[in-house]
């Protein structure tokens, strides 16, 4: 994916192209990590199959995921929910990167303690010396070689569920219920195009016309979600699925970043009663809230996006205490 400090990416300092609509580059390294069957990684039923297949193997891989990034945040949440913390290690870059790469500013001496690298770019270049695209998170790196395996973020979380099942904790949630797969795919597609990516189309719009169109699309989708969540506790019904994970990471950043910084300002999340209660419900669910660092989130967007925020000043608000207020969603049943 091309540079886009939202995270999947980073290779440029500028994200707004004057006069143009923002278009996300969705080309990733299509490799997959899949369950071993008869001694070889199996071909997955869903998703890209044109890349290399790597075998599921505990202790072999390291997930690199910055807390600041919504796309990487998904992978951290799914890893937590499935109980894979001791199976796949986690490295976390700092919130502010430069034009070259995410960096390990939070680690001693500025190096990832397992991979020994200062920049995620090093793992990309070790696998692809002339890698031409943005250095994105989440990324999975092979620990023994230090080489990138994949950065294909929607399939990373998909495969953590489907391919690593034998290592899930006994009470792990069914994030991909088979009987809801078709509807769930449609819901997640709309969430990605209209909400997850929709806020970026607003923030990185290069013309008034592009912004106006993006703004209208975003709020049509948010109104649809507000209505959908009026009668069901989670997006697909009574249980948490990956669809909820994918929406949550955008909602968690909405008032702190997207409302002002990206001009998505018809309303705040806190002004939408169903979405706000739903977001609090998830935040207070183990596996979700502990992955959110509002300071890192704000530092990332307000410091990195200098074409939107030239001063680099990071706002002090909003007060995150509201995320711990009672949500009342128990009345809708579900767990």
Secondary structure, DSSP 8 states (H G I E B T S, - for coil): ----TTSS--S-S----TTS-----------EEE-EETTEE---SSS--SS-EEE--TTSEEEE--TT-HHHHHHHHHHHHHT-TTTSEEE---S---SS--B-TTSGGGS-TTT--SBTHHHHHHH-TT--S---SSEEEETTTTEEEE--HHHHHHHHHHTSGGGS-TT---TT-GGGHHHHHHHHHHIIIIIITHHHHHHT-SSHHHHHHHHHHHHHHHHHHHHHTTS-SBTTBSS--HHHHHHHHHHHHIIIIITTTT---SS-GGGSHHHHHHHHHHHTSTTTGGG--HHHHHHHHHHH-TTT-TT--------GGGGGS---GGGG---
